[in-house]
């Protein structure tokens, strides 16, 4: 299997080559968004494999089996996968279908747009559905953006190159070995360095995160942690890593983020690190004007958290100074 160092080097070299003159803070949304969609597709296929009791077969054979079974079982299969994951990716919208179309010369950017739009329709109607809604909204992943190319042919070329960057990566296996989450965090950090001042919108430097995490983790009985300006979610995850494995299993992550693109990045980052949907609650809101909602079981009482961590970079943009 590819090592953590190899995947980090490969992905960042690819990002540097492919993004051209596009601002790093903007290109990250496309790269990390499509990387996450590959993860969703791979999780769907793995869940189908387990549900169908299939052994080790090639990915192309697995896609074919999934397609045939869905034709036969329809909504019954959809619901089985949806119940396990909270969503499903239909065979015709799999990341693997994009790759096949690229290889056969049938690829069109519109097919990617259709796939991302369709994902919204496959989310289970549960209390955790907000963890997936709007992840690929056009406000953050606009595939008609001229920054990807001045015309349709150039945009097709840019998106194809980005899709191929993740084509042979088994995201499920990489997640199980913690390589995927590490690589995602690495890319976020690299994009932050490239973005300069804009990095404050989504990234807390690792050294700062480590110090804050060590302080917060001194309380070994933490069951919930909240970041009012959550950014990419890296600070929450760093605190989690400093807790025991047993505590991590039941740790609940809470966060608020004003910027919609960064809010989407937060949810993707937590899910890629194996945080279960029922253990994460992230809101797209401005903490200064909309504080965390009251405890639904106690009127006029705010929700209580075992630990709260925050960096103040967002306040400086609106003229608030912290002593």
Order of alpha helices (4+ residues) and beta strands (2+ residues): alpha-alpha-alpha-alpha-alpha-alpha-alpha-alpha-alpha-alpha-beta-alpha-alpha-beta-alpha-beta-beta-alpha
